[in-house]
Amino acid sequence: MRRHGSAWVLILFLLVGGLSFFPWPSLGGWVLEQQALAQGTPALRQDGVLVLYPEGHEEEAVWVLEGVLRYREPVFSLLGVPVPETIRVVLAADERELEKDLGTREAPLGAFWKDTIWVLAPSAWPRGPVDRETFLEEGPLVHELAHLALHSRAGEAVPVWLDEGIAQWVDEKVTGFLWLDALPRLEAGEGYTYRQLSRWEVGDLALAYLQSYLLVDAIARTHGGEGLELLLQRLERGYSLEASLKAILGQDYPAFVSGAPWTRPIPLP
């Protein structure tokens, strides 16, 4: 069942790739891990999952560890990627700490950069503290794990709309969560063209993310439901995104990339 995400989720899906980062994320996961541990940062480690966390947040770090262990297999399986030997997650105590780590003016609930996932502590969420179940079911872990899986398979050449669309598609498949705040505007005919999405010339993030999800969902439904897998295979082999979309969508490709906004509504139960 699809569930509606309220307005606070907007922060979750900030465009991570376009941020100006501080030194920590640019170090790379292994160096970040070594420096953090050398500085005495508390850590939890189990079955290849490492969670670095600030003092006083061990319970929330346990939730993060539990979530990654629960979701990594279904997420990576959906995207046809082997689970990596190590998954690193940094838990930030509050928005200010996460803003400093990421070098952004607004702290997302979750972020992915290179090979590391950042998560805002559930006690510091903008709408107020959330409990374990809410964090595990509506939090950023599946979304960010999907980014990690996608980038480990297709590299850094994935455009933002495809990156975010796939992350939402995976989240919806695994947890049932989907951010639907922009649905009324979409059904009213608002929306971005494929050209705008491909260049990420967007101002309404809720609308852009919903359209990105719909584009990915449309691709996934082609070729007997194997369209997304075929797309990823072609990207792995070095084909361009445009050539791959044309090959997979066939006669639907012209409508897909036309100047009209992509406004197909979601069939809700």
Sequence and secondary structure as in RCSB ss.txt:
>XXXX:A:sequence
MRRHGSAWVLILFLLVGGLSFFPWPSLGGWVLEQQALAQGTPALRQDGVLVLYPEGHEEEAVWVLEGVLRYREPV
FSLLGVPVPETIRVVLAADERELEKDLGTREAPLGAFWKDTIWVLAPSAWPRGPVDRETFLEEGPLVHELAHLAL
HSRAGEAVPVWLDEGIAQWVDEKVTGFLWLDALPRLEAGEGYTYRQLSRWEVGDLALAYLQSYLLVDAIARTHGG
EGLELLLQRLERGYSLEASLKAILGQDYPAFVSGAPWTRPIPLP
>XXXX:A:secstr
  EE  GGGGGGG  STT    HHHHT HHHHHHHHHHTT  EEEETTEEEE  TT HHHHHHHHHHHHHHHHHH
HHHTT    S EEEEEESSHHHHHHHHT SS  SEEEETTEEEEE GGG TT    HHHHHHHSSHHHHHHHHHH
HHHHGGG  HHHHHHHHHHHHHHHH EE  TTHHHHHTT    HHHHHHT  S HHHHHHHHHHHHHHHHTSGGG
THHHHHHHHHHTT  HHHHHHHHHGGGHHHHTSSS         
